Amino acid sequence: MQLDQLKAIIRRRTAVPEDGETAAPPWRSRAALAGVVALCVTATTLAVTTAGADSSGQKFLQSGHLIYNSTIGAVFHIDGGSKRADGSVAVPGGTPGTQAVQTDSQGYVLARGSITSFEKSTLHVTDPQKAPSDEVPDGLAAAGVAYAVYRDAGSIVRLGPTSLTLPNNNALGRPVVTPDGTLWVHRLLSGELCQLAAQAGRLTCPAELQRGNIGSLAVVGDRVVFVDTTAGQIRTVSSSGLGRALTVPGLTLSPQSIIAPNDVDGRIAIVDPDKSKLHLVDTAAITGGTAKGPASVERNLPAGKFTQIASSGHNLALVDEAGTKLITLDADGNQKDSKDIPQPSDKVKPGKNDRPLLVRGADQRLYVDSVGGEQALVVDRDGSVSKPVDASGPVQKPTIPVKPPVVPPTTTKPPVPDPSLPPQHTTDPGGDKTNQPPRRVEPTRRPVQPRLPVDPPQTTQPPPPPTRKPTVKPKPTPKPPPPLVATPAAAPLSLKAVGGDGRVTLSWKRPNLNGGAFVRYSVIQRNDSDTDTTTATSYRFSGLSNGTRYTFQVRTVTRNAKGEYLIGAPATVSATPSGGTPSIKITRGPLYTGDFAPCDNPSYCYYIHIVATGFKPNTSYTFVGHTLNYGILHSDSLKVGPNGSLTINKFYNDDRGGDVWVTVGDYTSNHVTW
């Protein structure tokens, strides 16, 4: 609607009625005018949205995607519908790898070692806050809350109205967030699956995996599942713990499998990067949905090793390991589009591990940010990929809130009444009362008539002495307390060492920092003069000699208020790497002859004959028997002998013709057809 048409509507609504017409009541005129005003606002909004004018000062919208351009130090809002940058704000200091997330009212820039927030309505940028780690975090957002998860350091920062920092949760797997804003993480060392609700004050860990099993979390609709690549199973996870397992016949997962964080039409997308294969697994049997077809669909991917995957809910996007190629697939795994990812300009100085960022936007589109954030690709809802969208244009400088001026208290004397004027009568519009206050005038504006001097009355009392105000001495300003002096941190807590084949893995807990700011941990092998550093609470030494005893030392490095480094007290531990590489070999053992009859086919119920070698001597391990048709048969804790080996008949099985194997932690036996 054009502006002239809107003016005509306003003129018609406010015109004087013709002869014989009756004027509408005032409220109807106001209501009609309000409708026109609302229409004007709508038309103006549409005009601004579709115009090509400078939009650097517009408010950031919740939909779309935020991208950080490190070459100019600014955040840009990419509108997925129009495929252009329609808003920006300067946030200097970020390096390649910096990303941005948003809640309903705030934007957050997640740089290495810092978090900077800005208000989306006013573009006011706050001072950067120190992050728990210098690593690049995983940024997630949903339901008005955002998260920064520092996986190596095991730290979680919740951003938004209920901000919270949870440090030192040990190393974490890839996190996911549900539609209601609940964060789920996998503690890699303990195997715990933990949740942090949007309003919660701490992590709760309702489920625990079998020790040594690995995999990834994913969200199917509003349900959380864990894809256990060690056991080859998918299980639901909730505040009640682990649900029943889903084993897909014929599906073999490798530890290198990459799982999409969100489902695609109810299926979990799993990529085997080494074999360039995609598996789409239907989870309706455990999540309660409706099956969309076969239990599992396998597709060959185009040439290349794809190491990133994301789902919009109806399409998939994959990025290759080199960060040069993007492909999109539909919900059945058929290719929809392919594009080259824009490469950074000479202004970008990326690190060796910096890669393009593949994320899911708030508008159910997928976005690929180039290294350095100069350009983005938009994957539309039909799987098509846009041309590169430039994250550039006029940059709105951040606003600085202006404090209201301090108005000093007035010392003007109040006006005095003029007795020469008659009282002023006013009528109260609420009734017939009449107020007769004396008229008050300023002495400087109306001169008072001069009066004849009057002799003061005679009195025998002397005039009272002038009153003196007591002298009040100002109280001395109390001196601020002396600042706390930081001292070196205490020794790391609960330091442990676990030996393996030519390696030793250390783990510990964060100590008291004694007023200092955490910087890193210093880790040293006493037999070697080189010092290694890490911000995580675990470290692995490899290339060691089996049978040789090694001593290790861990210290905490902090910084005081002057910026000086402080070296903490040491924690020391010793360990010996075990013998050869662990190996498990199985065959069909003797017929089961026990009194208990758990087999449906007793005449074909045999033990699994297990021969395990190369394990740490005199150590107990959890052995798990598997069959493709039944899932997990049995599990038991078995102790290997002084030479690190074990031979035993265990886990009877009657799954004739089935695929059978045994796992011990990360190690898997050969497969046997029963």
Secondary structure, DSSP 8 states (H G I E B T S, - for coil): --HHHHHHHHHHHH----TT-----HHHHHHHHHHHHHHHHHHHHHHHHH--S--TTS---SSSEEEEETTTTEEEEEETTTTEEEEEEE-TT--TT-EEEE-SSEEEEEETTEEEEEETTT-BB---EE-S-SS--EEEEETTEEEEEETTTTEEEEESTT-EEE----SB---EE-TTS-EEEEBTTT-EEEEE-TT-SS-EEEEE--TT--EEEEEETTEEEEEETTTTEEEEEETTEEEEEEE-TT----TT-EE-SB-BTTEEEEEETTTTEEEEEE-HHHH-----SSSEEEEE--SS-EEEEEE-SSEEEEEETTS-EEEEEETTS-EEEEEE-----TT----TT---EEEE-TTS-EEEE-TTSSEEEEE-TTS-B---EE--S-----B----------------EE-TTS----EE-TTSS-EE----EE-TTTS-------------SS-------------------------------EEEEEEEEBTEEEEEEE----TT-EEEEEEEEETTS--EEEESSSEEEEES--TT--EEEEEEEEEE-TTS-EEE---EEEEE--BSS--EEEEEEEEE---SS---SSGGG-EEEEEEEES--TT-EEEEEEEETTTEEEEEEEEE--TTS-EEEEEEEE--TT-EEEEEETTEE---EE-
